[in-house]
Amino acid sequence: MGHHRKALRTTAVGAVSATLIAGSALGFAPAAQASTGGIRFVDIAGDGGTVLKANVITPAGADGSRRYPLIVFPTSWGLPQVEYLAQAQKLANSGYVVVSYNVRGFWQSGGRIEVAGPPDIADASKVIDWALANTPADAQHIGMGGVSYGAGISLLAAAHDQRVKAVAALSGWADLIDSIYSGRTQHVQAGGLLDGASIVTGRQSAEIREIFDNFYASNLSKEQDMINWGKKRSAITYVDQLNKNGTAVMMANAWGDSVFPPNQSAHFYEKLTGPKRLEFRPGDHATAELTGLFGLPNDVWTDTERWFDRYLQGDDNGIDREQPVQLKSRSTGGYEGYPDWKSVGATTKKLALSGTTTLHTNVDSGADGGVVFLSSILDQVARIPPVASIPLLPRRWAAVWQSEKYGTAQQVRGTTTLHTTVTPTDESGTLVAYLYDVGPLGLGKLVTHAPYTFHGRTPGTAFGLDLELYSTAYDVPAGHRLALVVDTVDPLYIEHNPSGAQLTFSSPADDPSYVSIPLREQ
């Protein structure tokens, strides 16, 4: 495991370094403290006096005679404080004061990385305090937003600071544990990328170093500590406070987000009672909004500005009258509107998982979730998801169930769920379930998947398993089948199968096994 982790971290550091170098070439480099045109580069005292490097853009001609709505952007994980300059300038041109700051522990800001901990939340309020004292910002009209890390901090800050009236959380998380530890399984490639980026661009706290080490080591004695640590950093923990504040919350994520998968955002969205909007598009982590950071036309950023215009400037632009759940299919590229998340998969179709199948573990069958970032980006730009030849999957290491051919297209929308009965030979184990779109030649295109890990089970004793696969929007063509594949090894995840272990899947008469597939009403 140590060698594997070292190799993974080296790969992650290299990938992050390349990204940052490319960003610098396009102007995404940290700037010296200076004033350039309408941009001021400033130091802001954060919590405990920690220096936060920031930039401020005010509307042209602002002379202090009037106040403007304020938008605060915390930076993404590993990116410098100029990340949002293109969008900040657009917003300033529309009448906003925009302050973007480098979160503590990264780049030139002081302190150490706290992973959206209490100091980060306090920092956000300190930045708002500074803006109200040093810019023509309006204390009654304050918004926050950002991409990834900035999105997560914005949601948390809005729950703790009732001055924040609107949030745009792009590719963020609402439940940190349900993101990189969903199904009680370590998302090792995602964790490695976050770890590597923070080593290259920041300074880790002792706490986060310990969290990463326990994460990699599968230290079960520390599992509850890690969960408690994650809950403190998850907006879903404070959803009642957000609702009490009446904060207007817009969230936009990607179907294939390999860092913060979509299910946790959908669950959080359902718990919100104030003004809210949920958008899902094809892509991976932060790829849907990336072009907007370079000032190019971008649907996510267009909706972000409309959201702020409605809830900070009071513009009657109609965004609050649109269907609040907006999805873009991975297959057609068109947008679909729904009144709520539950309406997305309005009907379900069950595929029976009959018979008894025993899997041998520890070998990758060839059914995989792909590679972090690369696979979902290919799906986004070329509609090429990970593939597997279903007839050639070795049945010793892969269990396969297939539907009949469908006479009409099946529009999979929402969250597929697996229900089955598992009998393990050991107390711990990992399985990964995949749903494939299978064409006439047996080539399966990945529709969705999810991992599941168990500990403390009695060997030889069956238990029921209910697993949510990652939410998606995918059209299965007429004449194709759906196939559920289960195996035990996927490079995206740490697996917990002892050497030589076996898993048996059965379908008792009184509790039959099935996969429930959500479909759009046609």
Sequence and secondary structure as in RCSB ss.txt:
>XXXX:A:sequence
MGHHRKALRTTAVGAVSATLIAGSALGFAPAAQASTGGIRFVDIAGDGGTVLKANVITPAGADGSRRYPLIVFPT
SWGLPQVEYLAQAQKLANSGYVVVSYNVRGFWQSGGRIEVAGPPDIADASKVIDWALANTPADAQHIGMGGVSYG
AGISLLAAAHDQRVKAVAALSGWADLIDSIYSGRTQHVQAGGLLDGASIVTGRQSAEIREIFDNFYASNLSKEQD
MINWGKKRSAITYVDQLNKNGTAVMMANAWGDSVFPPNQSAHFYEKLTGPKRLEFRPGDHATAELTGLFGLPNDV
WTDTERWFDRYLQGDDNGIDREQPVQLKSRSTGGYEGYPDWKSVGATTKKLALSGTTTLHTNVDSGADGGVVFLS
SILDQVARIPPVASIPLLPRRWAAVWQSEKYGTAQQVRGTTTLHTTVTPTDESGTLVAYLYDVGPLGLGKLVTHA
PYTFHGRTPGTAFGLDLELYSTAYDVPAGHRLALVVDTVDPLYIEHNPSGAQLTFSSPADDPSYVSIPLREQ
>XXXX:A:secstr
 HHHHHHHHHHHHHHHHHHHHHHHHTT S   S EETTEEEEEEE GGG EEEEEEE  TT  SSS EEEEEEE 
 TT  TTTTHHHHHHHHHTT EEEEE  TTBTTS S B SS HHHHHHHHHHHHHHHHHS EEEEEEEEEEETHH
HHHHHHHHHH TTEEEEEEES  S SHHHHSGGG   HHHHHHHHHHHHHHB B HHHHHHHHHHHHT GGGHHH
HHHHHHHT GGGGHHHHHHHT EEEEEEETT SSS HHHHHHHHHH  SSEEEEEESSSTTTTTHHHHTT   HH
HHHHHHHHHHHTS    STTTS SEEEE TTT  EEEESSGGGTT EEEEEE  S EEEE SS  S     TTHH
HHHHHHH    EEEGGGS TTT EEEE    SS EEEEE  EEEEEEEESSS EEEEEEEEEE TTSEEEEEEEE
EEEE S  TT  EEEEEE   EEEEE TT EEEEEEES  TTS     TT EEEEE  TTS  EEEEEE   
